[in-house]
Amino acid sequence: MADSKTKFESVREWVVEHKLRTVGSLWLSGIAGSIAYNWSRPNMKTSVKIIHARLHAQAFTLAALAGAAVVEYYDHKSGAKTERYAKFLPVENYNSQKD
């Protein structure tokens, strides 16, 4: 049972593999939710509703990018990224030193 992953680990692995898709999905859901919320407020002009939705979506995007940066930093520190890309590197370059 040591090979079974927790739900958090599998979600983190998916986010690592699909960073741009994650940020884009968060942005799209943020702007859709913001537009839905702003459209429920009847005393605002349409242009103000759209501006508020865009500002909310920008905040969601910044949060998603910060989260992706944290995941990238964690992968770099844990060595998981090195293991993932090691299969693409030639073996002779691992221990070579240039003078």
N, CA, C and O atoms as a GROMACS GRO file, in nm:
protein
  396
    1MET      N    1   0.080  -0.120   0.000
    1MET     CA    2   0.000   0.000   0.000
    1MET      C    3   0.084   0.127   0.000
    1MET      O    4   0.030   0.237   0.005
    2ALA      N    5   0.216   0.113  -0.006
    2ALA     CA    6   0.304   0.229  -0.007
    2ALA      C    7   0.296   0.304  -0.139
    2ALA      O    8   0.331   0.422  -0.145
    3ASP      N    9   0.250   0.238  -0.245
    3ASP     CA   10   0.242   0.301  -0.375
    3ASP      C   11   0.115   0.382  -0.395
    3ASP      O   12   0.107   0.463  -0.487
    4SER      N   13   0.016   0.363  -0.310
    4SER     CA   14  -0.108   0.437  -0.327
    4SER      C   15  -0.088   0.584  -0.287
    4SER      O   16  -0.023   0.615  -0.188
    5LYS      N   17  -0.145   0.670  -0.368
    5LYS     CA   18  -0.130   0.814  -0.346
    5LYS      C   19  -0.254   0.869  -0.278
    5LYS      O   20  -0.364   0.819  -0.298
    6THR      N   21  -0.232   0.971  -0.198
    6THR     CA   22  -0.347   1.039  -0.139
    6THR      C   23  -0.410   1.128  -0.246
    6THR      O   24  -0.349   1.153  -0.350
    7LYS      N   25  -0.529   1.173  -0.219
    7LYS     CA   26  -0.598   1.259  -0.314
    7LYS      C   27  -0.520   1.388  -0.335
    7LYS      O   28  -0.511   1.437  -0.448
    8PHE      N   29  -0.463   1.444  -0.229
    8PHE     CA   30  -0.384   1.566  -0.239
    8PHE      C   31  -0.263   1.546  -0.330
    8PHE      O   32  -0.233   1.632  -0.414
    9GLU      N   33  -0.194   1.434  -0.314
    9GLU     CA   34  -0.076   1.407  -0.397
    9GLU      C   35  -0.113   1.392  -0.544
    9GLU      O   36  -0.040   1.439  -0.631
   10SER      N   37  -0.224   1.327  -0.573
   10SER     CA   38  -0.263   1.310  -0.712
   10SER      C   39  -0.309   1.443  -0.773
   10SER      O   40  -0.284   1.468  -0.891
   11VAL      N   41  -0.376   1.527  -0.694
   11VAL     CA   42  -0.415   1.660  -0.743
   11VAL      C   43  -0.291   1.744  -0.767
   11VAL      O   44  -0.282   1.813  -0.869
   12ARG      N   45  -0.195   1.741  -0.675
   12ARG     CA   46  -0.072   1.818  -0.690
   12ARG      C   47   0.005   1.774  -0.814
   12ARG      O   48   0.059   1.857  -0.886
   13GLU      N   49   0.009   1.644  -0.838
   13GLU     CA   50   0.078   1.592  -0.956
   13GLU      C   51   0.010   1.638  -1.084
   13GLU      O   52   0.078   1.672  -1.181
   14TRP      N   53  -0.124   1.641  -1.085
   14TRP     CA   54  -0.196   1.688  -1.203
   14TRP      C   55  -0.168   1.836  -1.226
   14TRP      O   56  -0.148   1.878  -1.340
   15VAL      N   57  -0.167   1.916  -1.118
   15VAL     CA   58  -0.140   2.059  -1.131
   15VAL      C   59   0.001   2.082  -1.184
   15VAL      O   60   0.022   2.172  -1.266
   16VAL      N   61   0.098   2.003  -1.139
   16VAL     CA   62   0.236   2.016  -1.187
   16VAL      C   63   0.242   1.990  -1.337
   16VAL      O   64   0.312   2.060  -1.410
   17GLU      N   65   0.170   1.890  -1.383
   17GLU     CA   66   0.173   1.855  -1.525
   17GLU      C   67   0.092   1.951  -1.612
   17GLU      O   68   0.120   1.964  -1.732
   18HIS      N   69  -0.008   2.019  -1.556
   18HIS     CA   70  -0.098   2.104  -1.634
   18HIS      C   71  -0.111   2.243  -1.571
   18HIS      O   72  -0.221   2.287  -1.538
   19LYS      N   73   0.001   2.311  -1.554
   19LYS     CA   74   0.000   2.442  -1.488
   19LYS      C   75  -0.084   2.545  -1.564
   19LYS      O   76  -0.167   2.614  -1.504
   20LEU      N   77  -0.062   2.557  -1.694
   20LEU     CA   78  -0.135   2.657  -1.770
   20LEU      C   79  -0.285   2.627  -1.776
   20LEU      O   80  -0.367   2.718  -1.770
   21ARG      N   81  -0.319   2.501  -1.788
   21ARG     CA   82  -0.460   2.463  -1.788
   21ARG      C   83  -0.525   2.497  -1.654
   21ARG      O   84  -0.640   2.541  -1.648
   22THR      N   85  -0.451   2.478  -1.546
   22THR     CA   86  -0.503   2.509  -1.413
   22THR      C   87  -0.527   2.659  -1.397
   22THR      O   88  -0.632   2.701  -1.350
   23VAL      N   89  -0.428   2.739  -1.438
   23VAL     CA   90  -0.443   2.885  -1.428
   23VAL      C   91  -0.558   2.933  -1.516
   23VAL      O   92  -0.638   3.016  -1.474
   24GLY      N   93  -0.566   2.881  -1.638
   24GLY     CA   94  -0.674   2.920  -1.728
   24GLY      C   95  -0.812   2.882  -1.676
   24GLY      O   96  -0.907   2.959  -1.687
   25SER      N   97  -0.823   2.763  -1.620
   25SER     CA   98  -0.951   2.719  -1.565
   25SER      C   99  -0.992   2.804  -1.445
   25SER      O  100  -1.109   2.839  -1.430
   26LEU      N  101  -0.895   2.836  -1.361
   26LEU     CA  102  -0.926   2.921  -1.246
   26LEU      C  103  -0.968   3.060  -1.292
   26LEU      O  104  -1.061   3.118  -1.237
   27TRP      N  105  -0.900   3.112  -1.394
   27TRP     CA  106  -0.937   3.244  -1.445
   27TRP      C  107  -1.079   3.242  -1.502
   27TRP      O  108  -1.160   3.330  -1.473
   28LEU      N  109  -1.108   3.140  -1.583
   28LEU     CA  110  -1.240   3.130  -1.645
   28LEU      C  111  -1.350   3.114  -1.542
   28LEU      O  112  -1.454   3.180  -1.552
   29SER      N  113  -1.330   3.029  -1.444
   29SER     CA  114  -1.432   3.011  -1.340
   29SER      C  115  -1.445   3.138  -1.254
   29SER      O  116  -1.554   3.172  -1.210
   30GLY      N  117  -1.333   3.206  -1.231
   30GLY     CA  118  -1.338   3.331  -1.153
   30GLY      C  119  -1.417   3.439  -1.224
   30GLY      O  120  -1.500   3.506  -1.163
   31ILE      N  121  -1.391   3.456  -1.353
   31ILE     CA  122  -1.463   3.560  -1.425
   31ILE      C  123  -1.611   3.523  -1.442
   31ILE      O  124  -1.697   3.611  -1.436
   32ALA      N  125  -1.641   3.395  -1.464
   32ALA     CA  126  -1.781   3.353  -1.476
   32ALA      C  127  -1.856   3.374  -1.344
   32ALA      O  128  -1.969   3.423  -1.344
   33GLY      N  129  -1.793   3.337  -1.234
   33GLY     CA  130  -1.856   3.359  -1.104
   33GLY      C  131  -1.873   3.506  -1.072
   33GLY      O  132  -1.975   3.546  -1.016
   34SER      N  133  -1.775   3.586  -1.107
   34SER     CA  134  -1.784   3.729  -1.081
   34SER      C  135  -1.892   3.795  -1.166
   34SER      O  136  -1.966   3.881  -1.118
   35ILE      N  137  -1.901   3.754  -1.292
   35ILE     CA  138  -2.007   3.809  -1.377
   35ILE      C  139  -2.144   3.769  -1.324
   35ILE      O  140  -2.236   3.850  -1.321
   36ALA      N  141  -2.157   3.642  -1.282
   36ALA     CA  142  -2.286   3.597  -1.226
   36ALA      C  143  -2.322   3.676  -1.101
   36ALA      O  144  -2.437   3.714  -1.082
   37TYR      N  145  -2.222   3.700  -1.015
   37TYR     CA  146  -2.248   3.777  -0.893
   37TYR      C  147  -2.284   3.921  -0.927
   37TYR      O  148  -2.380   3.975  -0.872
   38ASN      N  149  -2.208   3.984  -1.016
   38ASN     CA  150  -2.234   4.124  -1.049
   38ASN      C  151  -2.366   4.142  -1.122
   38ASN      O  152  -2.430   4.246  -1.107
   39TRP      N  153  -2.407   4.043  -1.202
   39TRP     CA  154  -2.534   4.056  -1.273
   39TRP      C  155  -2.652   4.043  -1.177
   39TRP      O  156  -2.764   4.083  -1.211
   40SER      N  157  -2.629   3.989  -1.060
   40SER     CA  158  -2.739   3.981  -0.961
   40SER      C  159  -2.759   4.113  -0.888
   40SER      O  160  -2.855   4.127  -0.812
   41ARG      N  161  -2.671   4.208  -0.911
   41ARG     CA  162  -2.682   4.340  -0.847
   41ARG      C  163  -2.742   4.436  -0.949
   41ARG      O  164  -2.675   4.476  -1.044
   42PRO      N  165  -2.870   4.474  -0.930
   42PRO     CA  166  -2.942   4.549  -1.034
   42PRO      C  167  -2.903   4.697  -1.046
   42PRO      O  168  -2.929   4.757  -1.150
   43ASN      N  169  -2.844   4.757  -0.946
   43ASN     CA  170  -2.822   4.902  -0.948
   43ASN      C  171  -2.683   4.940  -0.999
   43ASN      O  172  -2.631   5.046  -0.961
   44MET      N  173  -2.622   4.857  -1.084
   44MET     CA  174  -2.491   4.888  -1.140
   44MET      C  175  -2.500   4.893  -1.292
   44MET      O  176  -2.578   4.819  -1.353
   45LYS      N  177  -2.421   4.981  -1.352
   45LYS     CA  178  -2.415   4.986  -1.498
   45LYS      C  179  -2.343   4.862  -1.549
   45LYS      O  180  -2.262   4.802  -1.478
   46THR      N  181  -2.372   4.824  -1.672
   46THR     CA  182  -2.311   4.705  -1.732
   46THR      C  183  -2.160   4.719  -1.740
   46THR      O  184  -2.087   4.622  -1.715
   47SER      N  185  -2.112   4.836  -1.774
   47SER     CA  186  -1.966   4.856  -1.785
   47SER      C  187  -1.898   4.837  -1.650
   47SER      O  188  -1.787   4.782  -1.644
   48VAL      N  189  -1.961   4.881  -1.543
   48VAL     CA  190  -1.904   4.864  -1.410
   48VAL      C  191  -1.904   4.716  -1.371
   48VAL      O  192  -1.809   4.668  -1.308
   49LYS      N  193  -2.009   4.644  -1.406
   49LYS     CA  194  -2.014   4.501  -1.378
   49LYS      C  195  -1.900   4.426  -1.449
   49LYS      O  196  -1.837   4.338  -1.390
   50ILE      N  197  -1.875   4.462  -1.574
   50ILE     CA  198  -1.768   4.396  -1.650
   50ILE      C  199  -1.631   4.431  -1.591
   50ILE      O  200  -1.544   4.345  -1.581
   51ILE      N  201  -1.612   4.556  -1.553
   51ILE     CA  202  -1.485   4.598  -1.494
   51ILE      C  203  -1.461   4.524  -1.363
   51ILE      O  204  -1.349   4.479  -1.336
   52HIS      N  205  -1.563   4.512  -1.280
   52HIS     CA  206  -1.548   4.438  -1.154
   52HIS      C  207  -1.516   4.291  -1.179
   52HIS      O  208  -1.432   4.233  -1.110
   53ALA      N  209  -1.581   4.232  -1.277
   53ALA     CA  210  -1.554   4.091  -1.309
   53ALA      C  211  -1.410   4.074  -1.356
   53ALA      O  212  -1.344   3.977  -1.319
   54ARG      N  213  -1.360   4.167  -1.437
   54ARG     CA  214  -1.222   4.159  -1.484
   54ARG      C  215  -1.124   4.174  -1.370
   54ARG      O  216  -1.023   4.102  -1.364
   55LEU      N  217  -1.151   4.265  -1.278
   55LEU     CA  218  -1.062   4.283  -1.162
   55LEU      C  219  -1.060   4.158  -1.073
   55LEU      O  220  -0.954   4.117  -1.024
   56HIS      N  221  -1.176   4.098  -1.053
   56HIS     CA  222  -1.181   3.975  -0.975
   56HIS      C  223  -1.104   3.863  -1.044
   56HIS      O  224  -1.032   3.787  -0.979
   57ALA      N  225  -1.119   3.853  -1.176
   57ALA     CA  226  -1.048   3.749  -1.251
   57ALA      C  227  -0.898   3.771  -1.245
   57ALA      O  228  -0.822   3.674  -1.239
   58GLN      N  229  -0.852   3.895  -1.246
   58GLN     CA  230  -0.709   3.921  -1.233
   58GLN      C  231  -0.658   3.877  -1.096
   58GLN      O  232  -0.548   3.822  -1.086
   59ALA      N  233  -0.736   3.901  -0.993
   59ALA     CA  234  -0.696   3.857  -0.858
   59ALA      C  235  -0.688   3.705  -0.852
   59ALA      O  236  -0.595   3.650  -0.793
   60PHE      N  237  -0.786   3.636  -0.913
   60PHE     CA  238  -0.782   3.490  -0.916
   60PHE      C  239  -0.661   3.440  -0.994
   60PHE      O  240  -0.599   3.341  -0.955
   61THR      N  241  -0.627   3.507  -1.102
   61THR     CA  242  -0.512   3.467  -1.183
   61THR      C  243  -0.383   3.483  -1.106
   61THR      O  244  -0.296   3.396  -1.110
   62LEU      N  245  -0.368   3.595  -1.036
   62LEU     CA  246  -0.248   3.615  -0.955
   62LEU      C  247  -0.236   3.509  -0.846
   62LEU      O  248  -0.127   3.460  -0.817
   63ALA      N  249  -0.348   3.474  -0.785
   63ALA     CA  250  -0.346   3.369  -0.682
   63ALA      C  251  -0.307   3.234  -0.744
   63ALA      O  252  -0.232   3.158  -0.683
   64ALA      N  253  -0.358   3.204  -0.862
   64ALA     CA  254  -0.324   3.078  -0.928
   64ALA      C  255  -0.178   3.074  -0.968
   64ALA      O  256  -0.112   2.971  -0.954
   65LEU      N  257  -0.124   3.186  -1.017
   65LEU     CA  258   0.017   3.192  -1.053
   65LEU      C  259   0.106   3.178  -0.930
   65LEU      O  260   0.211   3.114  -0.936
   66ALA      N  261   0.064   3.238  -0.820
   66ALA     CA  262   0.141   3.223  -0.696
   66ALA      C  263   0.137   3.078  -0.649
   66ALA      O  264   0.238   3.025  -0.603
   67GLY      N  265   0.022   3.014  -0.661
   67GLY     CA  266   0.012   2.873  -0.625
   67GLY      C  267   0.099   2.786  -0.714
   67GLY      O  268   0.163   2.692  -0.666
   68ALA      N  269   0.101   2.815  -0.844
   68ALA     CA  270   0.186   2.738  -0.936
   68ALA      C  271   0.334   2.759  -0.903
   68ALA      O  272   0.414   2.667  -0.915
   69ALA      N  273   0.369   2.882  -0.862
   69ALA     CA  274   0.508   2.908  -0.822
   69ALA      C  275   0.545   2.829  -0.697
   69ALA      O  276   0.657   2.779  -0.687
   70VAL      N  277   0.453   2.818  -0.603
   70VAL     CA  278   0.479   2.741  -0.481
   70VAL      C  279   0.498   2.593  -0.516
   70VAL      O  280   0.588   2.528  -0.463
   71VAL      N  281   0.414   2.541  -0.605
   71VAL     CA  282   0.427   2.401  -0.647
   71VAL      C  283   0.560   2.380  -0.718
   71VAL      O  284   0.627   2.279  -0.694
   72GLU      N  285   0.599   2.473  -0.804
   72GLU     CA  286   0.726   2.462  -0.875
   72GLU      C  287   0.843   2.466  -0.778
   72GLU      O  288   0.939   2.390  -0.791
   73TYR      N  289   0.837   2.556  -0.679
   73TYR     CA  290   0.943   2.566  -0.578
   73TYR      C  291   0.952   2.437  -0.497
   73TYR      O  292   1.062   2.388  -0.471
   74TYR      N  293   0.838   2.383  -0.459
   74TYR     CA  294   0.837   2.258  -0.382
   74TYR      C  295   0.898   2.144  -0.464
   74TYR      O  296   0.976   2.064  -0.411
   75ASP      N  297   0.861   2.136  -0.592
   75ASP     CA  298   0.918   2.031  -0.679
   75ASP      C  299   1.068   2.048  -0.695
   75ASP      O  300   1.142   1.949  -0.698
   76HIS      N  301   1.113   2.171  -0.705
   76HIS     CA  302   1.257   2.196  -0.719
   76HIS      C  303   1.332   2.156  -0.592
   76HIS      O  304   1.439   2.095  -0.599
   77LYS      N  305   1.276   2.189  -0.477
   77LYS     CA  306   1.341   2.157  -0.350
   77LYS      C  307   1.336   2.007  -0.319
   77LYS      O  308   1.431   1.953  -0.261
   78SER      N  309   1.229   1.941  -0.357
   78SER     CA  310   1.215   1.799  -0.325
   78SER      C  311   1.289   1.710  -0.424
   78SER      O  312   1.310   1.592  -0.396
   79GLY      N  313   1.327   1.762  -0.539
   79GLY     CA  314   1.396   1.683  -0.639
   79GLY      C  315   1.303   1.608  -0.731
   79GLY      O  316   1.350   1.532  -0.817
   80ALA      N  317   1.173   1.625  -0.717
   80ALA     CA  318   1.077   1.554  -0.801
   80ALA      C  319   1.090   1.596  -0.947
   80ALA      O  320   1.070   1.515  -1.037
   81LYS      N  321   1.123   1.722  -0.971
   81LYS     CA  322   1.138   1.770  -1.107
   81LYS      C  323   1.259   1.707  -1.173
   81LYS      O  324   1.256   1.674  -1.291
   82THR      N  325   1.367   1.690  -1.097
   82THR     CA  326   1.487   1.627  -1.150
   82THR      C  327   1.459   1.484  -1.194
   82THR      O  328   1.504   1.441  -1.299
   83GLU      N  329   1.384   1.412  -1.112
   83GLU     CA  330   1.350   1.273  -1.146
   83GLU      C  331   1.262   1.266  -1.270
   83GLU      O  332   1.276   1.174  -1.351
   84ARG      N  333   1.173   1.363  -1.286
   84ARG     CA  334   1.080   1.361  -1.398
   84ARG      C  335   1.153   1.386  -1.530
   84ARG      O  336   1.118   1.326  -1.632
   85TYR      N  337   1.256   1.474  -1.529
   85TYR     CA  338   1.326   1.508  -1.652
   85TYR      C  339   1.454   1.428  -1.673
   85TYR      O  340   1.518   1.442  -1.777
   86ALA      N  341   1.492   1.345  -1.578
   86ALA     CA  342   1.616   1.269  -1.590
   86ALA      C  343   1.614   1.172  -1.707
   86ALA      O  344   1.718   1.145  -1.766
   87LYS      N  345   1.498   1.121  -1.741
   87LYS     CA  346   1.490   1.024  -1.851
   87LYS      C  347   1.518   1.088  -1.987
   87LYS      O  348   1.546   1.017  -2.083
   88PHE      N  349   1.511   1.222  -1.996
   88PHE     CA  350   1.536   1.290  -2.122
   88PHE      C  351   1.682   1.334  -2.138
   88PHE      O  352   1.723   1.375  -2.246
   89LEU      N  353   1.759   1.327  -2.031
   89LEU     CA  354   1.898   1.373  -2.034
   89LEU      C  355   1.991   1.257  -2.068
   89LEU      O  356   1.969   1.145  -2.021
   90PRO      N  357   2.093   1.282  -2.148
   90PRO     CA  358   2.189   1.176  -2.177
   90PRO      C  359   2.270   1.141  -2.052
   90PRO      O  360   2.302   1.228  -1.972
   91VAL      N  361   2.301   1.014  -2.037
   91VAL     CA  362   2.369   0.965  -1.918
   91VAL      C  363   2.510   1.021  -1.907
   91VAL      O  364   2.557   1.049  -1.797
   92GLU      N  365   2.580   1.039  -2.019
   92GLU     CA  366   2.720   1.083  -2.013
   92GLU      C  367   2.735   1.227  -1.963
   92GLU      O  368   2.846   1.265  -1.925
   93ASN      N  369   2.630   1.305  -1.960
   93ASN     CA  370   2.641   1.444  -1.914
   93ASN      C  371   2.626   1.459  -1.763
   93ASN      O  372   2.648   1.568  -1.711
   94TYR      N  373   2.590   1.353  -1.692
   94TYR     CA  374   2.568   1.364  -1.548
   94TYR      C  375   2.695   1.398  -1.472
   94TYR      O  376   2.692   1.484  -1.384
   95ASN      N  377   2.806   1.331  -1.503
   95ASN     CA  378   2.928   1.349  -1.424
   95ASN      C  379   3.040   1.416  -1.502
   95ASN      O  380   3.155   1.414  -1.459
   96SER      N  381   3.009   1.475  -1.614
   96SER     CA  382   3.115   1.537  -1.692
   96SER      C  383   3.146   1.676  -1.636
   96SER      O  384   3.056   1.750  -1.596
   97GLN      N  385   3.273   1.710  -1.636
   97GLN     CA  386   3.318   1.842  -1.592
   97GLN      C  387   3.399   1.904  -1.703
   97GLN      O  388   3.483   1.839  -1.765
   98LYS      N  389   3.373   2.030  -1.727
   98LYS     CA  390   3.449   2.101  -1.830
   98LYS      C  391   3.557   2.183  -1.765
   98LYS      O  392   3.533   2.247  -1.663
   99ASP      N  393   3.677   2.182  -1.824
   99ASP     CA  394   3.789   2.258  -1.768
   99ASP      C  395   3.797   2.396  -1.830
   99ASP      O  396   3.885   2.474  -1.795
   0.00000   0.00000   0.00000
